[in-house]
Amino acid sequence: MLQYILNRLLYGNLVILGVLVVVFFIFHALPGDPVAMMAGQRTDVSTREAIAKDLGLDRPVSQQFLLYFNDLLPISIHENTLENEEKYNYKKMFSIGENVLVVKFPYLRRSFQNHRLVSDIILEHVAGTFWLAFAAMLFATVLGITFGVIAALKQNTFIDHFLVSSSILGISAPSFVVAILVAVLFGFYWADFTGLNLTGQLWVTDPIYGKQLELRNIILPAFTLGIRPLSIIVQLTRSSMLDVLSQDYIRTAKAKGLSTNVIIFKHALKNALNPVITAVSGWLASLMAGAFFVELIFNWKGLGLISIKAVENLDFPLVMGSTLFIALVFIVVNILVDVLYAVVDPRVRLGE
């Protein structure tokens, strides 16, 4: 298993490198002046040149990429200056001429818009995206498994056809269209009946009671984000349950006189959940990436909202940082899913 994890980590690093190359060169092909964004249009020439030199923008694009890549490496080489030591907050290993080999946390640079560290901005907003994705996945998992079991037990009935048709519609509908419809209907026109807000955050500040948890604000965006995985889980559960219910050991259990509930929940459902567990585990990372449009429509302050605004403002460091972070989440979650699948199903052997 250790060898498998190491191989996946190597593969993951190659994926991150590919994402880095593609996004970096695409972004540098776009028009815009990062120096003007940071310094302002009326800044003197010397100040603009100093900023360009500090960011490496006075060099060819290929050298800019190597500088950025060097900033991301946890073990890297930098000029041995007090300014760099404060900038990167590194620990020196040993000197190499005028340079020094250091150990540091990957440096994602500073936002062009507000000069804050990109790592701080990501850490500040990732919690909102995580809780939104988690709530959507919890909603999709509970209802998806429930509806999938019902559809399997009511095969070829009206309930089965209705649930299957609804799941197909849920898979086919674009998320941004669903988000707009849900926001307008439940958050605006029917707000008096639902009691839900069109926009809002998980934590709100009350002038009297201070910071308060407002769970109702996450209902609409989580519902919108969870519709597609809900639909997929319904179909996966139904298909897996029908397959398990046709096995010989289920017929043997029925012949022994076991109750229907014991057969369904102790024998059938337990064995039918393997593909569902894989889907559920993998969807969490997908939902964090897919939350971008949902966060924009519901003005949910998460990683997706700040990433979209960063693209609009050509804030290169923030775009790169959020993209690489999402790629890292995908890789880590996929490795954990594979390991979990092998633990749940002993028939699966990693690396085979």
Secondary structure, 3 states (H helix, E strand, C coil): CHHHHHHHHHHHHHHHHHHHHHHHHHHHCCCCCHHHHHHCCCCCHHHHHHHHHHHCCCCCHHHHHHHHHHHHCCEEEEECCHHHHHHHCCEEEEEECCEEEEECCCCCCECCCCCCEHHHHHHHHHHHHHHHHHHHHHHHHHHHHHHHHHHHHCCCCHHHHHHHHHHHHHHHCCHHHHHHHHHHHHHHHCHHHHCCCCCCCCEEEECCCEEEECHHHHHHHHHHHHHHHHHHHHHHHHHHHHHHHCCHHHHHHHHCCCCHHHHHHHHHHHHHCHHHHHHHHHHHHHHHHHHHHHHHHHCCCCHHHHHHHHHHCCCHHHHHHHHHHHHHHHHHHHHHHHHHHHHHCCCCCCCC
